[in-house]
Amino acid sequence: MVESFRVEVDEALARRFRRKAMELYGYRKGSLKKAFEVAMSKFVEPVRVDWKPLMGVLKQLSEKDSVAVQHTAWSDELDSHRH
């Protein structure tokens, strides 16, 4: 089964999409369809998140109250602008 879409997009974006589709899939019938299918597939593809790096940070933060966390964040931000 085939589904059809009729959408309105920014003209400049459409030109860039069409140009890229032709570069990748050739100047022939079906190149826009192929590019659109690839773009849609990537858009709906589930994103896998590696939470391991974040878990260490969360563990450290869980030992502080919200005021201490905010103080640390602002101190780090100020330090990054001083260098």
Backbone as a printed PyTorch tensor [residue, N CA C, xyz], in Angstrom:
tensor([[[  0.8320,  -1.1740,   0.0000],
         [  0.0000,   0.0000,   0.0000],
         [  0.8820,   1.2450,   0.0000]],

        [[  0.4290,   2.2740,  -0.6430],
         [  1.1820,   3.5170,  -0.7800],
         [  0.3830,   4.6590,  -0.1770]],

        [[  1.0620,   5.5400,   0.5070],
         [  0.4450,   6.7320,   1.1000],
         [  0.9810,   7.9570,   0.3720]],

        [[  0.1170,   8.9120,   0.1000],
         [  0.5280,  10.1560,  -0.5550],
         [  0.4700,  11.3030,   0.4390]],

        [[  1.4080,  12.2340,   0.2960],
         [  1.4520,  13.4310,   1.1250],
         [  1.4440,  14.6560,   0.2230]],

        [[  0.6840,  15.6370,   0.6110],
         [  0.7290,  16.9260,  -0.0700],
         [  1.0090,  17.9520,   1.0160]],

        [[  2.2010,  18.5240,   0.9560],
         [  2.6210,  19.4610,   1.9940],
         [  3.1560,  20.7410,   1.3610]],

        [[  3.0860,  21.8000,   2.1200],
         [  3.6840,  23.0600,   1.7030],
         [  4.8870,  23.3180,   2.5980]],

        [[  6.0340,  23.5600,   1.9630],
         [  7.2620,  23.8350,   2.7040],
         [  7.9010,  25.0980,   2.1430]],

        [[  8.8250,  25.6330,   2.9010],
         [  9.5630,  26.8120,   2.4740],
         [ 10.2400,  26.5440,   1.1260]],

        [[ 10.1550,  27.5050,   0.2380],
         [ 10.6790,  27.3370,  -1.1220],
         [ 12.1800,  27.0540,  -1.1300]],

        [[ 12.9380,  27.7700,  -0.3210],
         [ 14.3870,  27.5560,  -0.2760],
         [ 14.7160,  26.1610,   0.2490]],

        [[ 13.9880,  25.7170,   1.2640],
         [ 14.1990,  24.3740,   1.8010],
         [ 13.8700,  23.3210,   0.7490]],

        [[ 12.7840,  23.5230,   0.0250],
         [ 12.3890,  22.5750,  -1.0220],
         [ 13.4600,  22.4910,  -2.1080]],

        [[ 14.0210,  23.6280,  -2.4940],
         [ 15.0810,  23.6260,  -3.5180],
         [ 16.3010,  22.8640,  -3.0300]],

        [[ 16.6910,  23.1260,  -1.7630],
         [ 17.8540,  22.4250,  -1.2080],
         [ 17.5960,  20.9280,  -1.1230]],

        [[ 16.3800,  20.5360,  -0.7180],
         [ 16.0250,  19.1190,  -0.6200],
         [ 16.0680,  18.4670,  -1.9990]],

        [[ 15.4710,  19.1240,  -2.9750],
         [ 15.4350,  18.5890,  -4.3410],
         [ 16.8580,  18.4390,  -4.9000]],

        [[ 17.6860,  19.4650,  -4.6850],
         [ 19.0680,  19.4150,  -5.1830],
         [ 19.8280,  18.2570,  -4.5400]],

        [[ 19.6820,  18.1090,  -3.2260],
         [ 20.3780,  17.0330,  -2.5140],
         [ 19.8750,  15.6650,  -2.9660]],

        [[ 18.5730,  15.5370,  -3.1580],
         [ 18.0000,  14.2720,  -3.6300],
         [ 18.5700,  13.9000,  -4.9870]],

        [[ 18.6620,  14.8780,  -5.8660],
         [ 19.1950,  14.6140,  -7.2070],
         [ 20.6760,  14.2460,  -7.1430]],

        [[ 21.4270,  14.9070,  -6.2680],
         [ 22.8480,  14.5790,  -6.1220],
         [ 23.0320,  13.1450,  -5.6410]],

        [[ 22.2060,  12.7340,  -4.6800],
         [ 22.3590,  11.4050,  -4.0890],
         [ 21.7720,  10.2840,  -4.9380]],

        [[ 20.5960,  10.5270,  -5.5280],
         [ 19.8670,   9.4490,  -6.1950],
         [ 19.7390,   9.6340,  -7.6970]],

        [[ 20.3610,  10.6650,  -8.2350],
         [ 20.3710,  10.8540,  -9.6770],
         [ 19.2180,  11.7190, -10.1670]],

        [[ 19.3750,  12.1770, -11.3760],
         [ 18.3770,  13.0470, -12.0090],
         [ 17.3880,  12.1860, -12.7780]],

        [[ 16.6230,  11.3960, -12.0570],
         [ 15.6540,  10.5140, -12.7030],
         [ 14.4040,  10.3900, -11.8330]],

        [[ 13.4050,   9.8100, -12.4280],
         [ 12.1370,   9.6150, -11.7350],
         [ 12.3500,   8.7620, -10.4800]],

        [[ 11.7550,   9.1880,  -9.3950],
         [ 11.8380,   8.4200,  -8.1590],
         [ 12.8750,   8.9150,  -7.1730]],

        [[ 13.7380,   9.8450,  -7.5830],
         [ 14.7860,  10.3000,  -6.6660],
         [ 14.2090,  11.0930,  -5.4920]],

        [[ 13.2010,  11.9180,  -5.7460],
         [ 12.5650,  12.6600,  -4.6520],
         [ 11.8340,  11.7140,  -3.7050]],

        [[ 11.1730,  10.7160,  -4.2770],
         [ 10.4610,   9.7350,  -3.4590],
         [ 11.4400,   9.0040,  -2.5430]],

        [[ 12.5560,   8.5870,  -3.1060],
         [ 13.5610,   7.8680,  -2.3250],
         [ 14.1010,   8.7540,  -1.2010]],

        [[ 14.4270,  10.0070,  -1.5180],
         [ 14.9570,  10.9290,  -0.5150],
         [ 13.9310,  11.1830,   0.5880]],

        [[ 12.6750,  11.3330,   0.2030],
         [ 11.6140,  11.5680,   1.1790],
         [ 11.4460,  10.3550,   2.0920]],

        [[ 11.4970,   9.1540,   1.5220],
         [ 11.3730,   7.9360,   2.3260],
         [ 12.5290,   7.8020,   3.3130]],

        [[ 13.7470,   8.1190,   2.8530],
         [ 14.9080,   8.0560,   3.7400],
         [ 14.7630,   9.0710,   4.8700]],

        [[ 14.3510,  10.2940,   4.5300],
         [ 14.1760,  11.3400,   5.5440],
         [ 13.1030,  10.9460,   6.5570]],

        [[ 11.9940,  10.4000,   6.0810],
         [ 10.9240,   9.9810,   6.9910],
         [ 11.3800,   8.8360,   7.8850]],

        [[ 12.1120,   7.8910,   7.3230],
         [ 12.6030,   6.7560,   8.1100],
         [ 13.5140,   7.2280,   9.2320]],

        [[ 14.3990,   8.1690,   8.9180],
         [ 15.2970,   8.6930,   9.9470],
         [ 14.5260,   9.4720,  11.0040]],

        [[ 13.4880,  10.1800,  10.5870],
         [ 12.7040,  10.9920,  11.5170],
         [ 11.9770,  10.1290,  12.5390]],

        [[ 11.4430,   8.9930,  12.1190],
         [ 10.6630,   8.1430,  13.0230],
         [ 11.5010,   7.0660,  13.7000]],

        [[ 12.7860,   6.9820,  13.3470],
         [ 13.6680,   5.9830,  13.9290],
         [ 13.8040,   6.2230,  15.4320]],

        [[ 13.6510,   5.1740,  16.2330],
         [ 13.7930,   5.3640,  17.6780],
         [ 15.2250,   5.7750,  18.0270]],

        [[ 15.3400,   6.6610,  18.9820],
         [ 16.6490,   7.1390,  19.4100],
         [ 17.0500,   6.3780,  20.6590]],

        [[ 18.2130,   5.7820,  20.6080],
         [ 18.7280,   5.0620,  21.7710],
         [ 19.6240,   6.0130,  22.5530]],

        [[ 19.3520,   6.1220,  23.8200],
         [ 20.1170,   7.0210,  24.6750],
         [ 20.9690,   6.1890,  25.6190]],

        [[ 22.2550,   6.5110,  25.6680],
         [ 23.1560,   5.8540,  26.6160],
         [ 23.1440,   6.6770,  27.9050]],

        [[ 22.4630,   6.1660,  28.9070],
         [ 22.2920,   6.8990,  30.1570],
         [ 23.4720,   6.7350,  31.1060]],

        [[ 24.4000,   5.8380,  30.8120],
         [ 25.4960,   5.5620,  31.7480],
         [ 26.3060,   6.8060,  32.1120]],

        [[ 26.7200,   7.6340,  31.1420],
         [ 27.4880,   8.8260,  31.5270],
         [ 26.6920,   9.7680,  32.4310]],

        [[ 25.4060,   9.8440,  32.1940],
         [ 24.5670,  10.7410,  32.9790],
         [ 24.3070,  10.2140,  34.3850]],

        [[ 24.3290,   8.9100,  34.5520],
         [ 24.0130,   8.3250,  35.8570],
         [ 24.9990,   8.7850,  36.9340]],

        [[ 26.2880,   8.8830,  36.5800],
         [ 27.2810,   9.3500,  37.5470],
         [ 27.0080,  10.7740,  37.9890]],

        [[ 26.6490,  11.6120,  37.0360],
         [ 26.3280,  13.0040,  37.3550],
         [ 25.0910,  13.0650,  38.2320]],

        [[ 24.0750,  12.2960,  37.8800],
         [ 22.8430,  12.2950,  38.6700],
         [ 23.0950,  11.8160,  40.0940]],

        [[ 23.9760,  10.8410,  40.2310],
         [ 24.2880,  10.3330,  41.5650],
         [ 24.9470,  11.4200,  42.4040]],

        [[ 25.8890,  12.1530,  41.7890],
         [ 26.5460,  13.2470,  42.5100],
         [ 25.5400,  14.3290,  42.8890]],

        [[ 24.6430,  14.6400,  41.9660],
         [ 23.6680,  15.6990,  42.2220],
         [ 22.6440,  15.2930,  43.2690]],

        [[ 22.3610,  14.0060,  43.3620],
         [ 21.3520,  13.5590,  44.3240],
         [ 21.8140,  13.7510,  45.7630]],

        [[ 23.1170,  13.9320,  45.9340],
         [ 23.6600,  14.1410,  47.2710],
         [ 23.5530,  15.6030,  47.7070]],

        [[ 23.1170,  16.4940,  46.7920],
         [ 23.0050,  17.9210,  47.1000],
         [ 21.5440,  18.3470,  47.0200]],

        [[ 21.2270,  19.4020,  47.7360],
         [ 19.8810,  19.9530,  47.5830],
         [ 19.8570,  20.8820,  46.3640]],

        [[ 18.6880,  21.3430,  45.9830],
         [ 18.5420,  22.1160,  44.7500],
         [ 19.3220,  23.4280,  44.7810]],

        [[ 19.4350,  24.0490,  45.9300],
         [ 20.1800,  25.3050,  46.0390],
         [ 21.6640,  25.0560,  45.7960]],

        [[ 22.1920,  23.9780,  46.3620],
         [ 23.6030,  23.6480,  46.1690],
         [ 23.8900,  23.2990,  44.7110]],

        [[ 22.9810,  22.5800,  44.0650],
         [ 23.1520,  22.2340,  42.6500],
         [ 23.1690,  23.5030,  41.8080]],

        [[ 22.2450,  24.4150,  42.0790],
         [ 22.1870,  25.6650,  41.3240],
         [ 23.4570,  26.4890,  41.5560]],

        [[ 23.9420,  26.5350,  42.7700],
         [ 25.1690,  27.2640,  43.0810],
         [ 26.3430,  26.6880,  42.2960]],

        [[ 26.4610,  25.3670,  42.2680],
         [ 27.5350,  24.7120,  41.5230],
         [ 27.4360,  25.0240,  40.0360]],

        [[ 26.2360,  24.9630,  39.5020],
         [ 26.0430,  25.2310,  38.0740],
         [ 26.4520,  26.6530,  37.7270]],

        [[ 26.0270,  27.6200,  38.5380],
         [ 26.3780,  29.0150,  38.2560],
         [ 27.8650,  29.2580,  38.4570]],

        [[ 28.4660,  28.6250,  39.4380],
         [ 29.9070,  28.7750,  39.6590],
         [ 30.6810,  28.2570,  38.4620]],

        [[ 30.2740,  27.0870,  37.9480],
         [ 30.9260,  26.5130,  36.7690],
         [ 30.7490,  27.4190,  35.5590]],

        [[ 29.5580,  27.9770,  35.4100],
         [ 29.2740,  28.8690,  34.2780],
         [ 30.1470,  30.1200,  34.3550]],

        [[ 30.2440,  30.7020,  35.5260],
         [ 31.0770,  31.8980,  35.6950],
         [ 32.5440,  31.5810,  35.4610]],

        [[ 33.0040,  30.4400,  35.9580],
         [ 34.3950,  30.0360,  35.7500],
         [ 34.7100,  29.8630,  34.2710]],

        [[ 33.7690,  29.3290,  33.5140],
         [ 34.0180,  29.1040,  32.0810],
         [ 34.1560,  30.4230,  31.3270]],

        [[ 33.5410,  31.4930,  31.8170],
         [ 33.6320,  32.7940,  31.1490],
         [ 34.8480,  33.5970,  31.5980]],

        [[ 35.4390,  33.2120,  32.6840],
         [ 36.6160,  33.9320,  33.1910],
         [ 37.8760,  33.5440,  32.4330]],

        [[ 37.8960,  32.3760,  31.8250],
         [ 39.1220,  31.8940,  31.1600],
         [ 39.2050,  32.3650,  29.7670]]])
